[in-house]
């Protein structure tokens, strides 16, 4: 599976809203980074998002990580793609 462009190039590490853990790798669906749990579209858009949008995404990451690790979100991804 191709690796995403390193996400550290897409946001500012000097701010508090920096979810990247420098462990960039996409999950089996090719949609989510298993290092920071952001969707590939969120990573691509990160620099252009407002601080409020970034904080909203960051607030959702713990629940998203739990869902991805448990496989719960995989069912949603499959139904969303159909």
N, C-alpha and C positions, 0 to 999 in steps of 0.2 A: 504494500500500500504506500503511495507517495506521502512523503512527509510535508506538512504545511510549511510555508515560509516562516522562518522563526518569528514568533509573535512579538518578541522584544523590540523588533523594528517597527512595530505598529502602535506603540504607546510610550508614554513618558515614565521611566522608572523613578523619577524624582517626585512623583505625586503619590498621595495615599491610595489612589484608585488604580493600583497596579496588580492585577490578579495573576499575572504570569509567574510561574514557578520555574521557568526555563527547562521544563520537561515536556516539550512540545511533541505530541504524538496523537494522531487521530484514532478514535475508537473504530471498532469493526464496521460501523455504519458509514464511516468517513465524514461524519458531521460534527462530532464533539472532540475537543482536545482533552485527553485524559490527564493532562498536567493541571489545567486550570478549570476545566469543565465548561468552557464557553463554546458556543456553536461557532463553526468556521465563519459564518457571516458576521457574528459579533466581533470576532478577532479582526476580520478585514475592515470593519467599520469603526473600530475602537477609537482611532484618532479623531474621527469626525463627530463622535457622540458627545453630548453635553455631560457635564459632571453628574447631573441628576440621572441621566440615562445609564451612565456607567455604574453609579451606586445602586440603581435598581437591578441591573444585571448581577452585580456582585452580591446583593442580598439574596438573590435566587440561587446562587451557586451551591451552597451546602445541600439544599433540597434536591437540586439537579444531580449532584454527585451521588447522593443516596439512591435516587431513582435509577441512574445509569448503572451503578454497582449492583443493584438488586435485579436489574433487568426489567423493571416496571416501565421505564420509558421506552424500551425496545418495542413493546406492543403498540405504543402510541406512534412511534416512528413508522412501523410497518403499515398501520392503518392510515397514517397521513400520506404515505407515498402511493397508496392505492387509488 
